[in-house]
Amino acid sequence: TQLFCGSVEEEIAFGPVQMGLSEAEIKKRTEDCLHLFGLEKLRDRPPYHLSGGEKRKVSLACILSLNPEVLILDEPLAGLDEKTQDMLVEFLQSFHNAGKTLITITHNRQLAETIGTRFACMNEEHELKMLS
């Protein structure tokens, strides 16, 4: 439901346009995000014609075009094929390594251990336990 523009390219550019950035900066951010998520071939496609995984990539590209300091994701690998999961894990690691804050909610212990540095776990009674 987040995707509402006529093309993937317009979708990714929407946030930077709303921020009032220059045309050159909008173009640069859009191209960078298209490349980062391998979406160049989809730039002219309407978002409603994309697969679930493609929509997820476009949604992340839209968010990244805003250059956020913090990214919060809930079950980011759910419903993605193995290739897309690998690409996303690699991206999340680089996002974190760039000094950005990544908060991930997941039941996937392997993902948490791969990308996480600090952990908060909840038990069946919803009690929080901090781990390092």
Beta strands, then each sheet from edge to edge (+ up, - down):
strand 1: 70-74
strand 2: 101-105
strand 3: 119-122
strand 4: 128-131
sheet 1: 1+ 2+
sheet 2: 3+ 4-
end
